[in-house]
């Protein structure tokens, strides 16, 4: 029998004593504001440019820690630094956000094919409005969401990687991220609950209609606009188990909120499929980065690596599934993924986690952060699992 009180105690310790302190000490920029994420194992700064994704993601993280774990001044101070940096430096004149800026906030890279900087700012703004009571940030979050929907639905605004006339496609990532964004915004804006619920219902239909494939037992990352399986292309066959498992717990979570058995079963199905496809039994465990829907060879050089974030999503999803079903299978999976995390990813000497391992479990790089890894997936995992242990009275 698992001692969930001990699990909760350990997760709380890792979060508040090892992970968040690492970023507060080494990442926060006391001169310019905002956060650096390109850090070596010991916190040494490796690149002074700043990820705009992580200004929003870190804002959400420190707000969530302040709201859900403990009202520590350093969490609120970090959140305030981040929100000021976002407001001052992360938006272009056309209303869209940059991808990367200099230490003092001058633009370096602006991505025109997606809207993820904006979605992470939305969840950060929404959370900041809750912990401060400043409703202007709730309103900013909602206006930014309306802008994202304009970008997403207006032809010719987002610039795809491929020619849409010759190879049109739609991606799972957009609706999946927006499910999380709407769930977060709904908490801050109860007057918009009905609107958020209606929008989420459309997104859930989109996910289930186009990307969830019972015939292939997987969630496809990219399909034709009519949902056709693009089996003639590498990208059309690609499966990202961690991404699908993240989507699975988003959907299960919504099922719990709405007491919707269909959504819960959908999320459980997605988890089952991608644990089977993603958990690497051959090389000692861990969720692998990519699989091919037809079990054909993949083109990505990192296709068989073990990244930090799919392990986080698997921990949340398996614990949630166990809480819902009390099926020992999910508890066993939760134990397996947490053992893999503890044995490899957790750095007991310097804190935080390593991010990247080869398939055989050997470390690929000692860095703790870059423009894609920072304080988000790991603290979210610890906080969500603590919440689930309490919610299900485990």
N, C-alpha and C positions, 0 to 999 in steps of 0.2 A: 504493500500500500504506500503510495507516494505521500510524503509529508509536505503538503502544499504550503503550510505556514513557513517551513524552511525554504521552500522555493521562493516564496514572496520576500522573505527576509534577505535572501541572497541576491535576488533581482534588484531590490531596493538599494542594497549596499553597492552593487556594481554600478547602478545608475547614478547615485548621489555621491559616491566616493571615488569612482574610477573613471566614468565616462564623461559626465558633465564637467567635473573639475578639470579634466584634460583640456577641454575646449575653452573653458573660462580662463585658464592660465595661459594657454599657448595660442589660442585662436583669436580671441577678442582684441580688436585694435583700439587701444586707448588714445591714439593720436587722431585718426581719421573717422573712427566709428566703424561699425560693421564687423565682419568676421573673416579671417583668413582660414582656408581649409587645406592648403597644400603643405602638409606637415610630415616630418620624418617620424620615425618610431618614438623618439624622445621629445617630440614637439618642436624641433628645430624647423624654422620656416624655410621651405624649399622654393616657393614662388610667391611673389607679392601681389599678383593679380587676384581678384576676388570673383568667386562664382556668384552670380546673381540668383541662381537656383537656391544657393545656400543662405543668402541673406533672408529669403522668405522661409525656407525650411527651418533654419536655426531660430528665427523669430517664433515660429510655431512651437518648436521644441522647448524653448525656455519659458514661453507662456504656458504650455501644457504642464511643465514641471512645477511652475508656480501655482497653477490652478489645482492640479491633481495630487501632487506629492507633498510639497511644503512651500510656504510663502517666504522663501529666502530672498533677501534684498538683492543678492548677486544675480538671481534669475531675472528679476524685474529690471535691474540695471542693464543687463545684457539685451533684453527685449527692447528696451527704450533706445539703446544704441543702434540696434539693428533696424528698427522702424524708421528712425531718423535718417539712417544711411540710405535705405530704400527710397524714401520720399525725396531725398536730395539728389541722388546719383543714379538710380537704376531705371528711370523712365526716359525714353527718347521723346522728341517733340511731337511725334505722331501718336503718342499714347502707348506704344508698345514698349516692352522692356528689353534691356540688353541681356546677353548671356554671360559676358565677362567684362569687368571694369578694372581699372588700375586701383592701387591701394587707396588713392585719394578720390576715386570715383569717376575718372574719365573713361569714356567708352572704349572698349577694345574689340569685342565681338558682339554682333547682333544676329541671332538666328531667325530666319524668315520663314522656316517651314513648320514651326510649331509654336505652342503657346505655354510651355511649361514654366518659364520664369513667372508668367502672370498667375498661373494656378497656384504656385507655391506662395506668391505674395498674398493671394486671396486667403489661404488658410492661416497665414501669419497675421494678417490684418484682423480676421475674424476672431482669432484667439486673443489678440492684443485688446480688442474692444471688450472682451469678457473680463479680463483681469484688471483693466483700468477703469471700466465704465465709460470710456470715451466712445460714444456712439458714432462719431465721425468716421472711425475706422471700420465699423460695421457697414456704414454707408459706402465707404471707399471699396470695401470688399465686394459688395453687391454690384456697384457700378463696373468694377473690373470684371466681374463674372459676365455681366451683360456684354462687355466689350469682347471677352473671349468667345462668347456665343456668336457674336458678329463675325469675328475672325474665322471661326470654325465653319460657319454656314454660308459665307459669302464667297462665291466663286472668284478665283484669281487673287485673293488676298494672301493666303499662305502659299509659299513657293515650294512645291514638292521636290524630292530628290530626283524623281524620274519624270519624263514627259507624260502628263496625264492624258493627253490625246491618244498616245500609243499604248500605254500600260496603266490605265486608271486603277486605283486601289483605295481602300479605306483601312484604317489601323485600329486595333483593339485599345491602344494606349490612350487615345483621346477620351472615349466614354468611360473607360475604367478610372482614369484620374479624376474625371468630373464627378463620378459617384462619391469619391472621398471629399472633394471640394464642397459639394452640396450638403453632405452630411455635417461637415464642419460649420458651414455658413448657417445652416438651419438652427444650430445650437445658439448662435449669436443673434439671430434675427427671427424670433418666433412669429412676428407678423407676416413673414414670408414663408411660413411652414408649408402652406398649401401649394404655393408656387414651386417650392423646392421639391415637394413630393411628386408633383406632376412632372416636373423636369426629370427627376430620377426615374420615374416609371418609363418615360420614353427611352432613357439611356439603358435601362435594364432590358427593355424589349430589343433595342439595337444590339446589345451584347449577346443575348440569347438567340436572336434570329440570325445574325451574321457570323458570329465568331465561335460559338459553342457548337461543336460538331460531334453528335452522337455516333455518326458512322465512323469517324476517325478516333473517337474517344480522346479528344483534346480540344484546347482553345487555340485557334489560329491567331497569329499576330497580325497578319495582313490577308485580306480577301479582296475580290473584285467588288465594285459598288453594289452589285446585286447579290453578294454573298458567295459567288462562285469560288471554289477551291482553285487557287492558282498553282496547280501541281507542277506546271512546267517551269517554275522559277524557284530558285533557292529561297528567296524571301517569302514566297507563298507557302512553302512547306515548313517554315521554321516554327518551332515551339519554344517558348521561354517558360519553363516550369515555374520559376520564381514569380514571374509576372502573373501567370495564371493563378497561382496559389494566393498571391496578394489580392487579386480580383475575387477569389473564392471567399476570403474572409470579409472583404467589403460587402459582398452579397449576403453572406450569412449574418453579418452584423445588422444589415438592413432588415433581414427577415426576423431577427429578434426584436428590433424596435417596432416593427409593424405586425408582429405575430403572424407572419406570412410563411406557411409551411412550404409553399412552392419555392420561395427564394432560399429557404434553408436547405431544401433538397438539392436545388441547383448548385449552391455553394459547396455542399458536401460532395456532389458528383465531380465538380471541378477539382476539388482537393484530392479525391481518390485517384482520378486519372493522372494527375501530375505528380503525385507522390510516386506512383508506379513508374512513370516515365522519367522523373527527375532524380529520385533517390538512387545514389550510385552504389549498389550492392557489390559490384565487382571490385571497387577500389576503396572500401572501408567507409562508405557513407558520404553524406553531404549532398545537397541539391546541386546538380550539374547545371551549367549555364544554358545550353541549348540542346534540343533534340530535333530530329527531322520527323515530320508527321508520317512519312512512309518508310522510316528507318533507312533512308539513303544517306550518303556522306554529306556533311555540312561544309560550307566554304569558310566560315569564320575561324580565324586562328585561335581564338580563345573559347571555342565551342565546348571544350571539355573541362574548363576550369571551374573552381568553386569560389564564387564571390561571396562577400559578407551578407549582402542584403537578401538573397533568396533564403538563407538560413533563418534570418529574422522573420520573414513572412511565413515560413513553414512553422516556426515556433508558435506564432499567433494563431495561425489557422488550425493547427492540430489541437492546441489547447481549447480553442473555441469549439471545435467539433466534439471534443471529449465532453466539455461542459454541456453541450446540447444533447448528445446521444448517450453519454456514459458508456460508450463502446470502448473496451480496453484496447482495441486496435489503435485508436487515436492517442491514447495515453502512452502506448508503447512508442509511437512515432514521435510524440513530444519528447519523450526521454531520449530517443536516439538523436534527434537533431540538437538537443541541448548538450548532450555528451560530446557531439562533434564540435559544437561551438566552444565548449570549455577546453577540449583537448587541443584545439588548433587556433581559433581566432582570438580568444581572450589573452591579452598581454598582462600578466600579473606583475611585471616589473614596472612598466611605465604607464599602465592604464590604457583604456580604450581597446580597440580590436585591430588586428591586422585585417586587410581587406581582400587579399587575393592569394589563392593557393592553386597549385597545379592539381591535376586529377588524382595523382597518387598521394596527395596530402602534404607535399613539400611546399614551403613558403616561396611565393613568386617574387614578392617585394615586401620590404619592411615598412613602407609608408603607412601612415595612419589616415591620410586624407589627400584629396586632389579636387578637381572641379566637379566630381560626381560623388565622392565619398566625404561625408562630414557628419555633423550632429543631427541625424534624422532617423534613419531606419533602426539603428540600435537603441537609442532612447525610446523611440516609439514602441519597439518590441517590449522593452522592460515595463514601460508604463501600461501598455495594453494588457499584457499578461497579468500584472498586478490587479488591474481593474477586473479582468475575467475571473481571477481567483475569488475576488470579493463578490462579484455578481452572481456566480454560480455556487457560492458558499462551499468551495472545494476544501 
